[in-house]
């Protein structure tokens, strides 16, 4: 039924139902949050650290291998730059995987 065809009483009733549903959803989220005591601020900072390291490690490895190749076999292409970009790309894919996995866990709960 469209909003214009509702009587004032039906409109108030619909608003009350929407409000009740929103309050119920927030209350469920609050109760669920209380059951997850281990997920504190430190847990969140740890997740940020995991995402950061999952980007940093492949980047550093790619850069180190590129420097080693450039020192051993000089060429007109910079292997350091190419492997740096590859490392950042792989790191971002890795971070995306971890964030997706954490999100799926939150949604599943």
C-alpha positions as CSV (number, residue, x, y, z in Angstrom):
1,X,0.0,0.0,0.0
2,X,1.4,3.4,-0.9
3,X,2.2,6.0,1.7
4,X,-0.4,8.5,0.4
5,X,-3.4,6.1,0.7
6,X,-2.8,5.3,4.4
7,X,-5.0,6.9,7.0
8,X,-3.3,8.8,9.8
9,X,-4.0,6.0,12.2
10,X,-2.4,3.4,9.8
11,X,0.6,5.7,9.2
12,X,1.2,6.0,13.0
13,X,0.9,2.3,13.3
14,X,3.4,1.7,10.5
15,X,5.8,4.2,12.1
16,X,5.4,2.4,15.4
17,X,6.2,-1.0,13.9
18,X,9.2,0.4,12.1
19,X,10.5,2.0,15.3
20,X,9.9,-1.2,17.2
21,X,11.8,-3.2,14.6
22,X,14.8,-0.8,14.7
23,X,14.9,-0.8,18.5
24,X,14.8,-4.7,18.4
25,X,17.6,-4.9,15.9
26,X,19.8,-2.5,18.0
27,X,19.1,-4.4,21.2
28,X,20.0,-7.7,19.5
29,X,23.3,-6.1,18.3
30,X,24.0,-4.8,21.8
31,X,23.3,-8.3,23.4
32,X,25.5,-9.9,20.8
33,X,28.3,-7.4,21.5
34,X,28.2,-8.3,25.2
35,X,28.7,-12.0,24.4
36,X,31.9,-11.1,22.4
37,X,34.0,-9.9,25.3
38,X,37.3,-10.9,23.6
39,X,36.7,-8.5,20.8
40,X,38.0,-5.3,22.5
41,X,39.8,-2.3,21.1
42,X,43.0,-4.3,21.2
43,X,41.3,-7.0,19.0
44,X,40.5,-4.2,16.5
45,X,44.0,-2.9,16.6
46,X,45.3,-6.4,16.1
47,X,43.2,-6.8,13.0
48,X,44.5,-3.5,11.6
49,X,48.0,-4.9,12.3
50,X,47.2,-8.1,10.4
51,X,46.0,-6.1,7.4
52,X,49.0,-3.9,7.6
53,X,51.5,-6.7,7.7
54,X,49.7,-8.6,5.0
55,X,50.5,-5.7,2.7
56,X,54.0,-4.8,4.1
57,X,55.6,-8.3,3.9
58,X,54.9,-9.0,0.2
59,X,56.0,-5.5,-0.6
60,X,59.3,-5.8,1.2
61,X,59.9,-9.3,-0.2
62,X,59.3,-8.1,-3.7
63,X,61.5,-5.1,-3.2
64,X,64.4,-7.2,-1.8
65,X,64.2,-9.7,-4.7
66,X,64.1,-6.8,-7.2
67,X,67.2,-5.2,-5.6
68,X,69.0,-8.5,-5.7
69,X,68.1,-9.1,-9.4
70,X,69.1,-5.5,-10.3
71,X,72.5,-5.8,-8.6
72,X,73.2,-9.2,-10.0
73,X,72.0,-8.8,-13.6
74,X,71.6,-5.1,-14.5
75,X,69.2,-4.4,-17.3
76,X,67.3,-1.4,-18.8
77,X,64.2,-2.4,-16.7
78,X,64.0,-1.8,-13.0
79,X,63.1,-5.2,-11.4
80,X,62.9,-3.4,-8.1
81,X,60.1,-1.2,-9.3
82,X,58.3,-4.0,-11.0
83,X,58.5,-6.4,-8.1
84,X,57.6,-3.6,-5.7
85,X,54.3,-3.0,-7.6
86,X,53.7,-6.8,-7.7
87,X,54.3,-7.0,-4.0
88,X,51.9,-4.2,-3.2
89,X,49.3,-5.8,-5.5
90,X,49.7,-9.2,-3.9
91,X,49.6,-7.6,-0.4
92,X,46.4,-5.7,-1.2
93,X,44.8,-8.9,-2.4
94,X,45.9,-10.7,0.8
95,X,44.5,-7.9,2.9
96,X,41.2,-8.0,1.0
97,X,41.0,-11.7,1.7
98,X,41.5,-11.2,5.5
99,X,39.0,-8.4,5.6
100,X,36.5,-10.4,3.6
101,X,37.0,-13.4,5.9
102,X,36.5,-11.3,9.1
103,X,33.4,-9.7,7.6
104,X,31.9,-13.2,6.7
105,X,32.6,-14.3,10.3
106,X,30.8,-11.2,11.7
107,X,27.8,-11.7,9.3
108,X,27.6,-15.4,10.1
109,X,27.4,-14.7,13.9
